[in-house]
Amino acid sequence: MEGNVLIIAFAFPPNKQVGALRAGYWYDNLPRKIKGDVTVLTAQREATGERIHEVKNEGSSYLSRVIKDAGTSWKSNLKAYLRNNDITTPKIVIITGSPFMHFGLASWLKHKYNCKVILDYRDPFANNPGFDNSFLKAKIKSFFEKRFNRNADALVTVNKFCGELVVNFQEKPNEIVQNGYDETVKPNLSVVQLANPSFSYTGKYYFDPSPIVDAFEKCKLEYHYAGPDGNLHAKNLENIFDNGFVTYEDAVNLIAQNDVAIIQTYGEDFQSTTKIFDYIRCKRAILIISNKHIERGSIHEELKGYPNVFWCENNTKSILKSIRQIQNSVFIEPEENNHLKYSRAYQMDKLVELMNRISK
């Protein structure tokens, strides 16, 4: 594709969250794939780099009383910024969420720049089973999502289950672009042994980790955590280690130095997790703790054919049972190149293909 790209991302590095890293990777690497520049508008403080512009999220919106989404106010801030500041004219604009309400800028952007707009749904907005939405709130969100998608030229999401929840996803040019793992970061892999394994969990807890902590208090095996929720461990145990909210590179090496990597899941079909791709890349055994369904949904689909996967329910007894099962298992070496399709480079190529399709 020839032309400039504008990425609108509320979160952006130095923010360590997955959505920020997704947008940051595209900013760093899309220029190698297109004949043009990449500009970023973000609400992230301390985001620095060439053609990266901070647009502060200020003020309030009447809609924010109904829909708790930072995009309700940021939409006005973005529009004001673009009216008062010149940026490199884009051929394609990628708006990535969450938040989502600034997706409503698609029509305005197309009129201003005569460009194409791609909406990137990292999660469902209106129909998200993980949110406690009332019937009325879901209807209001669905009304807006239909408008967003009607004005967009293409839609992106992270897995097919999420796509099924996004309104009219199949009626637009679309693509599944997973978050993937950053292939530029090379982990220092240890040899996996399961007789006396150590465990790791990286990132935010989706729900109360007490059953995990209780299980490791009982089994006395090492458990290494890295993320923003270490304070939830409460107990000060010798075999539980809180590494804090570390960089992506440090998180990958924490995974690579321990034998079994843990995933928490609500058990909803659409739910994906970026951790899974680093676990596969590091060839770890994987323990999935589900708060609902076992062995179904997006995570189950991604792990079909991958060895050394164990599922359990979100309670201490079930977790301990799976830990014993792991200790009695023989580690099976994953296929050598099984992980390559999950790299961010491979996934970004699918985004570029979509950009090429809508640019013709």
C-alpha positions as CSV (number, residue, x, y, z in Angstrom):
1,M,0.0,0.0,0.0
2,E,1.2,3.5,-0.8
3,G,0.0,6.2,1.6
4,N,0.1,7.5,5.2
5,V,-1.6,5.8,8.1
6,L,-3.1,7.4,11.2
7,I,-3.4,5.3,14.4
8,I,-5.8,6.5,17.0
9,A,-5.1,4.6,20.3
10,F,-6.2,5.8,23.7
11,A,-3.4,3.7,25.4
12,F,0.1,3.6,23.9
13,P,3.6,2.8,25.2
14,P,5.1,3.5,27.8
15,N,1.8,2.0,29.0
16,K,2.5,-1.7,29.5
17,Q,-1.1,-3.0,28.8
18,V,-1.8,-5.2,25.9
19,G,-3.8,-2.7,23.9
20,A,-1.0,-0.1,24.2
21,L,1.6,-2.7,23.0
22,R,-0.6,-3.7,20.0
23,A,-0.7,-0.1,18.8
24,G,2.9,0.5,19.6
25,Y,4.0,-2.5,17.5
26,W,2.0,-1.2,14.5
27,Y,3.6,2.2,14.9
28,D,7.1,0.7,15.0
29,N,6.7,-1.8,12.2
30,L,4.0,-0.6,9.7
31,P,6.4,1.8,8.0
32,R,8.4,-1.2,6.8
33,K,5.3,-2.5,5.0
34,I,3.8,0.7,3.5
35,K,5.2,3.5,1.4
36,G,4.2,6.2,3.8
37,D,4.4,7.6,7.3
38,V,2.6,6.4,10.5
39,T,1.2,9.1,12.8
40,V,-0.3,8.4,16.3
41,L,-2.9,10.3,18.3
42,T,-3.1,9.0,21.9
43,A,-4.3,10.1,25.4
44,Q,-1.2,8.4,26.9
45,R,1.0,10.7,28.9
46,E,4.7,10.5,28.2
47,A,4.2,8.9,24.8
48,T,7.1,10.2,22.7
49,G,8.4,9.7,19.2
50,E,8.2,11.1,15.8
51,R,4.6,11.9,14.7
52,I,3.2,10.8,18.1
53,H,0.8,13.4,19.4
54,E,-0.8,13.4,22.9
55,V,-4.4,14.4,22.9
56,K,-5.5,14.9,26.5
57,N,-8.9,13.4,27.6
58,E,-10.5,16.4,29.2
59,G,-14.0,17.5,29.9
60,S,-17.1,15.3,30.2
61,S,-20.0,14.1,28.1
62,Y,-23.7,13.6,28.8
63,L,-23.3,10.1,27.5
64,S,-20.7,9.3,30.1
65,R,-23.5,9.1,32.6
66,V,-24.9,6.2,30.8
67,I,-21.9,4.6,29.1
68,K,-18.7,4.5,31.2
69,D,-16.3,4.7,28.3
70,A,-13.5,7.3,28.1
71,G,-14.1,7.6,24.4
72,T,-17.3,9.6,25.0
73,S,-15.3,12.7,26.0
74,W,-12.1,11.9,24.1
75,K,-14.0,12.0,20.8
76,S,-14.6,15.7,21.2
77,N,-10.9,16.3,22.2
78,L,-9.7,14.4,19.1
79,K,-12.0,16.4,16.8
80,A,-10.8,19.7,18.4
81,Y,-7.2,18.7,18.1
82,L,-7.5,17.7,14.4
83,R,-9.3,21.0,13.6
84,N,-6.5,23.1,15.2
85,N,-3.4,21.1,14.2
86,D,-2.0,19.8,11.0
87,I,-1.0,16.1,10.7
88,T,0.3,14.2,7.8
89,T,-2.8,13.5,5.7
90,P,-3.8,9.8,6.1
91,K,-4.9,7.4,3.4
92,I,-6.1,5.0,6.1
93,V,-7.1,5.6,9.8
94,I,-7.0,2.8,12.3
95,I,-9.0,3.4,15.4
96,T,-8.3,0.8,18.1
97,G,-10.3,0.2,21.2
98,S,-11.0,0.0,24.0
99,P,-12.4,2.6,24.9
100,F,-14.8,2.6,22.0
101,M,-17.1,5.6,21.8
102,H,-14.6,7.6,19.7
103,F,-15.2,5.0,17.0
104,G,-18.0,7.5,16.1
105,L,-15.4,9.7,14.4
106,A,-15.2,7.5,11.4
107,S,-17.6,9.5,9.2
108,W,-16.1,12.8,10.2
109,L,-12.5,11.5,9.5
110,K,-13.6,10.2,6.1
111,H,-15.1,13.6,5.2
112,K,-12.1,15.5,6.4
113,Y,-9.3,13.4,4.9
114,N,-11.1,11.5,2.1
115,C,-9.6,8.4,3.8
116,K,-10.6,4.8,4.7
117,V,-11.3,3.9,8.3
118,I,-10.6,0.6,10.0
119,L,-12.1,-0.1,13.5
120,D,-10.1,-2.5,15.7
121,Y,-12.3,-4.3,18.2
122,R,-9.9,-6.0,20.7
123,D,-13.0,-6.9,22.7
124,P,-16.7,-6.8,21.9
125,F,-18.3,-3.5,22.9
126,A,-22.1,-3.8,22.9
127,N,-22.4,-7.6,23.3
128,N,-19.6,-8.3,25.9
129,P,-20.6,-11.2,28.2
130,G,-17.8,-10.1,30.5
131,F,-19.6,-6.8,31.3
132,D,-22.5,-6.5,33.6
133,N,-24.7,-4.6,31.2
134,S,-28.3,-4.0,31.8
135,F,-30.7,-4.7,28.9
136,L,-31.1,-0.9,28.3
137,K,-27.4,-0.2,28.4
138,A,-26.7,-3.1,25.9
139,K,-29.4,-1.7,23.6
140,I,-27.8,1.8,23.7
141,K,-24.4,0.4,23.1
142,S,-25.7,-1.7,20.2
143,F,-27.3,1.4,18.6
144,F,-23.9,3.1,18.6
145,E,-22.0,0.1,17.5
146,K,-24.2,-0.3,14.4
147,R,-23.6,3.4,13.5
148,F,-19.8,2.9,14.1
149,N,-19.6,-0.1,11.8
150,R,-21.9,1.3,9.1
151,N,-19.5,4.2,8.7
152,A,-16.3,2.1,8.8
153,D,-14.7,0.7,5.7
154,A,-13.3,-2.4,7.5
155,L,-13.4,-4.2,10.8
156,V,-10.7,-6.0,12.8
157,T,-10.9,-8.2,15.9
158,V,-8.7,-10.7,17.7
159,N,-10.6,-14.0,17.2
160,K,-13.7,-15.4,15.4
161,F,-15.7,-15.6,18.6
162,C,-15.2,-11.9,19.2
163,G,-16.2,-11.3,15.6
164,E,-19.5,-13.1,16.2
165,L,-20.3,-10.7,18.9
166,V,-19.5,-7.5,17.0
167,V,-22.6,-6.1,15.2
168,N,-22.5,-6.7,11.4
169,F,-18.9,-7.8,11.5
170,Q,-19.3,-10.1,8.5
171,E,-21.0,-7.5,6.4
172,K,-17.8,-5.4,6.1
173,P,-14.4,-6.3,4.9
174,N,-12.8,-7.8,8.0
175,E,-9.8,-9.6,9.4
176,I,-8.8,-11.5,12.5
177,V,-5.6,-10.0,13.8
178,Q,-4.5,-11.6,17.0
179,N,-2.3,-9.7,19.5
180,G,0.4,-12.3,19.1
181,Y,3.9,-12.3,20.6
182,D,6.7,-9.8,19.9
183,E,9.2,-11.8,17.8
184,T,11.9,-9.1,18.3
185,V,12.1,-10.2,22.0
186,K,14.2,-13.3,22.3
187,P,13.5,-15.3,25.5
188,N,16.2,-17.2,27.4
189,L,14.4,-20.6,27.6
190,S,15.0,-23.1,30.4
191,V,14.4,-26.8,30.1
192,V,10.9,-27.8,31.2
193,Q,10.7,-30.4,34.0
194,L,7.3,-31.3,35.5
195,A,8.2,-33.5,38.4
196,N,8.8,-30.5,40.6
197,P,7.6,-27.6,38.4
198,S,7.6,-23.9,39.0
199,F,4.7,-21.8,37.8
200,S,4.3,-18.3,36.4
201,Y,1.4,-15.9,35.8
202,T,1.9,-12.6,34.0
203,G,-0.6,-9.7,33.7
204,K,-3.8,-8.7,35.4
205,Y,-6.0,-11.1,37.3
206,Y,-9.4,-11.4,35.8
207,F,-10.9,-12.5,39.1
208,D,-10.0,-13.3,42.7
209,P,-6.7,-15.2,42.8
210,S,-7.3,-16.6,46.3
211,P,-7.8,-20.2,45.0
212,I,-4.5,-20.0,43.2
213,V,-2.7,-18.6,46.3
214,D,-4.4,-21.2,48.5
215,A,-3.3,-24.1,46.2
216,F,0.3,-23.0,46.2
217,E,0.3,-22.5,49.9
218,K,-0.7,-26.2,50.2
219,C,1.5,-27.7,47.5
220,K,4.6,-25.5,48.3
221,L,5.7,-25.3,44.7
222,E,7.1,-22.0,43.4
223,Y,4.6,-19.5,42.0
224,H,6.0,-16.3,40.2
225,Y,3.6,-13.4,39.5
226,A,4.3,-10.3,37.4
227,G,1.6,-7.7,37.0
228,P,-0.4,-4.9,38.7
229,D,-2.3,-7.1,41.2
230,G,0.4,-8.6,43.5
231,N,-1.3,-6.9,46.5
232,L,-4.2,-9.4,46.0
233,H,-1.9,-12.2,47.2
234,A,-2.3,-10.9,50.8
235,K,-0.3,-13.7,52.4
236,N,3.5,-13.4,52.6
237,L,4.6,-16.9,51.6
238,E,8.1,-18.1,50.9
239,N,7.2,-19.9,47.7
240,I,5.1,-17.1,46.2
241,F,7.0,-14.3,44.4
242,D,5.6,-10.9,43.4
243,N,7.8,-9.3,40.7
244,G,5.6,-6.2,40.2
245,F,4.4,-4.8,36.9
246,V,7.4,-5.5,34.8
247,T,8.3,-4.7,31.1
248,Y,7.2,-7.0,28.4
249,E,10.7,-8.3,28.0
250,D,11.0,-9.2,31.7
251,A,7.6,-10.8,31.6
252,V,8.6,-13.0,28.7
253,N,11.8,-14.1,30.4
254,L,9.8,-14.9,33.6
255,I,7.6,-17.2,31.5
256,A,10.7,-18.7,29.9
257,Q,12.4,-19.5,33.2
258,N,9.5,-21.4,34.7
259,D,8.0,-24.7,33.7
260,V,4.2,-24.1,33.7
261,A,2.4,-20.9,32.7
262,I,-1.1,-20.1,34.1
263,I,-4.1,-18.5,32.4
264,Q,-7.2,-17.3,34.1
265,T,-10.3,-17.2,32.0
266,Y,-13.9,-16.2,32.6
267,G,-14.8,-19.2,30.5
268,E,-16.6,-17.1,27.9
269,D,-16.1,-18.3,24.3
270,F,-14.9,-14.9,22.9
271,Q,-12.2,-14.4,25.6
272,S,-8.7,-14.5,24.3
273,T,-5.5,-13.6,26.1
274,T,-2.2,-12.4,24.7
275,K,-0.3,-14.4,27.3
276,I,-1.2,-17.6,25.5
277,F,1.0,-16.7,22.5
278,D,4.0,-16.1,24.7
279,Y,3.4,-19.3,26.5
280,I,3.3,-21.2,23.1
281,R,6.4,-19.3,21.9
282,C,8.3,-20.3,25.1
283,K,7.1,-23.9,24.8
284,R,5.8,-24.0,28.3
285,A,3.2,-26.4,29.8
286,I,0.0,-24.5,30.3
287,L,-2.6,-24.6,33.2
288,I,-5.9,-22.9,32.4
289,I,-8.1,-21.9,35.3
290,S,-11.7,-21.3,34.2
291,N,-14.5,-19.5,36.1
292,K,-17.1,-21.1,33.8
293,H,-16.7,-23.4,30.9
294,I,-13.9,-26.0,30.5
295,E,-12.2,-26.8,27.2
296,R,-14.3,-24.6,24.9
297,G,-14.0,-21.2,23.3
298,S,-11.2,-19.2,21.7
299,I,-8.5,-20.3,24.1
300,H,-9.4,-24.0,23.5
301,E,-9.4,-23.5,19.7
302,E,-6.0,-21.9,19.8
303,L,-4.5,-24.7,21.8
304,K,-5.8,-27.6,19.8
305,G,-2.8,-29.7,18.8
306,Y,-0.6,-28.1,21.4
307,P,0.7,-30.6,24.0
308,N,0.9,-30.2,27.8
309,V,-2.3,-28.3,28.3
310,F,-4.3,-28.7,31.5
311,W,-7.7,-27.3,32.5
312,C,-9.3,-26.9,35.9
313,E,-12.1,-25.0,37.6
314,N,-11.5,-21.9,39.7
315,N,-11.3,-23.6,43.1
316,T,-8.4,-24.8,45.2
317,K,-9.4,-28.5,45.0
318,S,-9.5,-28.5,41.2
319,I,-6.3,-26.5,40.9
320,L,-4.4,-28.9,43.2
321,K,-5.8,-31.8,41.3
322,S,-4.4,-30.4,38.0
323,I,-1.0,-29.6,39.7
324,R,-0.7,-33.2,40.7
325,Q,-1.7,-34.3,37.2
326,I,1.0,-32.0,35.8
327,Q,3.6,-33.6,38.1
328,N,2.7,-37.0,37.0
329,S,2.9,-36.1,33.3
330,V,5.7,-36.5,30.8
331,F,6.5,-33.2,29.0
332,I,6.0,-33.5,25.2
333,E,8.1,-31.1,23.2
334,P,5.9,-28.9,20.9
335,E,6.5,-28.9,17.2
336,E,9.5,-26.7,16.3
337,N,7.7,-24.1,14.2
338,N,4.2,-24.3,15.8
339,H,4.5,-20.8,17.2
340,L,5.4,-18.8,14.1
341,K,1.9,-18.0,13.0
342,Y,1.3,-16.3,16.3
343,S,4.1,-13.7,15.9
344,R,3.0,-10.1,15.7
345,A,4.8,-9.8,12.4
346,Y,2.7,-12.6,10.9
347,Q,-0.5,-11.1,12.4
348,M,0.4,-7.5,11.2
349,D,0.8,-8.9,7.6
350,K,-3.0,-9.8,7.8
351,L,-3.7,-6.2,8.7
352,V,-1.7,-4.9,5.8
353,E,-3.5,-7.3,3.4
354,L,-6.8,-5.8,4.6
355,M,-5.5,-2.3,4.1
356,N,-4.5,-3.2,0.6
357,R,-8.0,-4.6,-0.1
358,I,-9.8,-1.5,0.9
359,S,-7.3,0.9,-0.7
360,K,-8.0,-0.4,-4.2
